[in-house]
């Protein structure tokens, strides 16, 4: 199977607690264990703007992020989440502008923390009407923002910041196989903890082939202090 290339450096990981975000968390923890690098940092984020249940969703997302940090031994930045503004519109331009703002702010935060890698576990779905272009646009957006923010690097920051999208072009089957290969605990995804949400029910049905019982083999790693 295709295994996405994942950075071997400490990273800041934007996480919406979808399956791709939990994969990124697990892979960062694996690199941390293999390479003896500093723990990566999780930051809650929601880069979609199509949920009418956002107010109900976000507390569940944050709880899921806390659980991920405890199991995988990563740091968290729960006090600096990246969410859509309350007055956000729903047009395609609003959506893209929101993603750009998230990436800009997160890139600056990453660089200020002295970290050079920002992981955005976004994935363009197979159902997208113009998937190839959307993948290219996403990669271009990340590259341009990385270069722009890096102009402001100084002696007090990381020398640059690079935004990586390890799952952007994977299809559902590739994500499914990767999750099985890593014994991914899907009960850490936000939708497994919100049974009354219609959006959560749809997400759970999408990935019902992945058994959440696999998470029973995991034990929490030593607690990691949240960076200041």
C-alpha positions, 0 to 999 in steps of 0.5 A: 500500500501507499504510505504517505511521507511524514516528517521526522521533525517536531511539528505543530499538527492542526487537528479536527479529530477526523480520521486523517488527524488521528492518523497524523497524531499516531504517525507523529508519535511513532516518529517521536519514539523512533527518533527521540525528537521533542513531542509534536504539538496538537492544536484543535482546528475546524477548516470546514464551514458546512456544519450546522452543528458546529457549536455542539461539535467543538466541545467534542472535538476538544475532548477528543484532542485531549484524549489523543494527546494523552494516548500518544504523548503529544503536547496540546495547545487547547487555548489557541484553537482555529475555528470559523468565525461566528459570522462566517459565510458559506460560499466557496470564497468564504471557505477558501478565505477561512482556510487561508486565515487558519494556515497563516495564523497557524504558520506564524504560531508554529514559527514563533514556537521554534517549530519548522513543520506545520501539518495540515491533515486535509484530504480532498474527497473522491467525490469532489467534482474537480479533485485534481485541481483542488489537490493542486490548489491546496498544495499551492496554497500551503507552499505560498503561505509557507514562503510568505510567513517565512519572510518574517522569520528572525533569531527569536523564531524558527528559521522558516516554516513549511506546511505539509499535507501528507494525506491530501491526495489519498483515496478512501481505501488508502486511508482505510488500509493505513488506519488498519495497518496502524491499528488506529483507535477510531474511538478517538475521532470526534464523531465516535463521541457524539452519537446524537449528532447527525453529522457524527452518525454520517462520519461513523458510517463512512468508517464503520469498517475500522474497528474501534476495539483496536484502541484497547491495545493502547495505553496512555503515554507519560503526560506532556506539559503544554507549551507556553 
